[in-house]
């Protein structure tokens, strides 16, 4: 084979594909081709003074099985994979390789491999833990897709000058300063409070034209408080997220100890061109339900775009869930709710409540009414219409009917509290599921205090019934982690194209285990990453393991997202299954590492709650 063929081959094998052209060419020139017939055996042993088989082997075609010193099979290698590195790096004293399908391989001499190990990207790949490997992978994808402005920082964006005025400053003086510095807002400092406010040109115009203020009046009463801020080194992504969440057009940019200027939405949108930010505006500007329907597909395209550019899945999920919530708000508004309904609280629950649903799978929502309002005869019709509208927008109905159209999930606060007590005092599989879904609830619109009151009922009951948590936690061990004792991925052997259920095998145990710990420690945050951070701050999880757990969850969700996108492109219903044959060697290796982290966490939960006593 030619050196060019060998060079092209290496460019398709991670982590070697990250090397520069000259280094790759040197490696390619060091390769030679070897044929292994069926049944051939290679044995590597550190006991020999010199081992004629001390090479790194790259499989061109065929399959080779690896066995450890106890003659146990630990892996099978196919096309565009490699083996032998554990022996070359002295991690194993003995390795045996059996050719189970005739194979053609490249082999790289040990000295050439050890020389390239001096390259940071290669050394890091073979030495680092899963967190460092995943961060490097995301960084590489982002570097190759640097045109995505969302991954820039606020410091890179144009910002308007900072003007700070006293609350006693006149409107006229305030306008003059804004005009001189060509800005349309200023920060108002209040003498008797640490809190600051913001006043915009529109606020001033409304004050003068509609509220009969004079130009000599003080600006303080027109200010909006508190000021919403964003750190200068935060992602533009998070700035857009905050503007979307709070329906505001400006953020005050701050450093660690001072305010620096004002970031305006129009300047932010100018950086995105036809990218992510325009979807936000489309939702906000929709005048009818039909216009809103046109936005849903654009969100799906946004998901694919951000994932292709290396944005971490939990960042994508945060943005997408805010967009979904804005869509729910608009649907609710278009249906002209009664005054009684406007006093209630619309909730999203489950993965939507945790802000972890990226592809619209099903609806999990509820509605709490205050006890002070009278339930109108039209309530059921309104909620059925609301659920139907969401289905039209691409939110499939929940198979378990956990939707506002189900009277169980639309009721007064006192009824909700009683239902929660009933589920906790008479636990069953369905009760545990309903409690899990509700504990993950977040308010979309209305009186959030209603939701907080209901959650406090759960927390108060748990304080007096700590025996509940071990039973609640035992489903963490419900599904086997799909990795064998010897580090091999476990798939459905009967399937023509072996698959792994990522949700059962890894995502659910992490999400539910973290949920249990959050319940135990009174953490009301819903997102799993936020919960992990809170548990780290409380010392429940070590910093190292907490970061590793969060990155593992993010990686599993990324693989699931990529699989779902592929299924949608094939016009198939998205599910939680992933084809192992569709993964690169790097992804397979990382998946094994991820499942090992899952097993560590399951063991932690099992020991913490003494689950062996309740199984």
Phi, psi and omega in degrees: 000149182282160177298325180296320177298318180293322178296314180298324179297312182298329179294345180258004183243119177276144005269004186294335180297342181278351182286157177286167188300318184293320179293318178298321180296320178298319177295316182301320180292337180275350182280146165227164187258137180229141176254131177242116178287163177305132179092352177299146180230134174245134177234129179245127182220134181286349181286342181275142181299317177218132185250119183292346180255017182280078179227163164265126185254131175251123183278121175274313175208160182095186181221142180230130179261141181252138179232146180268189184295341177265014179063030177259135180290130182241345181192161172230133184246133179238197185305137178065026170243173182219159178213161178108350185292328182296327178284317182296327180269008176062033174271344180223139180275341183210139172215142176236138180234122179252131178279111183260353170209127187315137192229146170244128185225155164269148172231137182248123181302149183305318183295325178291321179294315181294330177292317181288342175295346177287344178286129185305319183292330179279313178302314181299321181298317184275343186253323190290163174277179186298325181298312181295321179297315181293319178298321179294319180298315179296320181297322180294316180297318181295321179296324179284346183233044189292355180286351180283105186296335182302332183271004171284173179253161184302326180302333182281345186272150174295142177223152179277158182296149177273126173240126176244126180233155176286154178299338181271355179298143181284156177302318182298315180295323179296316181296319180300318179293319179296319180293320182296324183259007177054051176231163184241019179203157174213156180270134182255127181261126179260133188293321187262007181222147177286334182292143178246164179236176177226141177231135183250170179298326178293319177302316181293319179296316179296321179298319182283317188274327188250332186248012172060033171284153175258157182295343179269358179285156179291148183278341186310312183296342181270353185283147175261132180232150356278171175284132175271129186236165174217141182286146183299336181253013173282162178290145170303328175308311182287331175296315178297319179300316181292319177299319180294314184297317186260004178054052180236160183254352184221148171229139174278125180277133183230155168262197179292334186223010181201160173273142189243328184173192184234127175265122183259146182300321182295326177289323178295315180296327179298331179284334185271346182051242181262025185268221194297320188296333184292335177296322179301312181297324181298321179292315183294329185265355180300129182260349182209168179296322180298321177294324180293325180300327181289344182278330188303314180295328180293329177294320178298319178294324178298318179302311181298317181299312182293320179295318179296336182266009173084011177289132183298144188299325182289336173288316178301315182299320180299313181293312183298320180292326174296319178296317178299319181294323177295325177294319177299318178301314183294320177300314180301317180294318181297335181275003177051069182295152178290169179298323179297318180292327179294344177271353181272196183220121176271131183243147161249145188227180180060221182295330175294317179295326178280356184059044181236004178267118182260309175268133181294109181259301176207169179273137168224095182218164182207169179218125179254128176259143174293149181293344185278348182261151178272133181286122183275155179298336183273004183300311183299318180296317179301312184291325177295321178294319179300312179298320179296320179296321179295323176298319178298330180278358178101011174266101184298153177294148179286127179302329179270007178059037176272075185215161181297338179288347176266120183306336178299331185252010171226106185197166178295160183303315182297323177293321178298315180299318180294321178298319178298317178298319180298317179295324183282327182275340178231067187293145175210179179301315180292322180296316178299318180297315181296320178295320179298313181297317183289324180296337178272006186291146173227146179283134175264316178204162178095201186277099182297338181299330178298316178294317181297321178298317180295319180292326178296329175300317177298311184295320180296317180296319181295326178301328182262356184221063184294342179292345181292322189299318178301322178291322179294326186276344190295339179290351173302328181263011186297323184245143178288141173287128187282056174221133183285171182300333183256021173085017180261138178295135181258121181237177175284104186293336182280344183282145177294324179238092187307137181229163177231136176274103185292327182292309180293319187284333185216317187290311182300313181302322179291310184300313184285322178298317178294322177300317180298315179295324178295317177300314183299324186257013174068030180271118183267356176298149185254321182296135184299322179294321177295321179295318179299316179299317179296321179293326175294316180298328181273355180083008179289320174245142175291157181299317182296311183289325178298316178296316180298319180294316179296318179292325177296313178300317180297319179296315179298318178293327178294314177299318179296317180299314181298323178293318179296320178298317178298318179296319179296322178294333177269008180060038175252152177291126181293141177223191184262008183270142179233135179281122180295326181293341180273359181267144173286169178300319179299315180296320178296318179296317179293325179295321176297315177300318181297316180292331174294322176294319177302316179296322176299318182291320178298321178294321178299314180295317181300316181287321183297317183260005180050053187294339177299336181276347183242000182287000000 
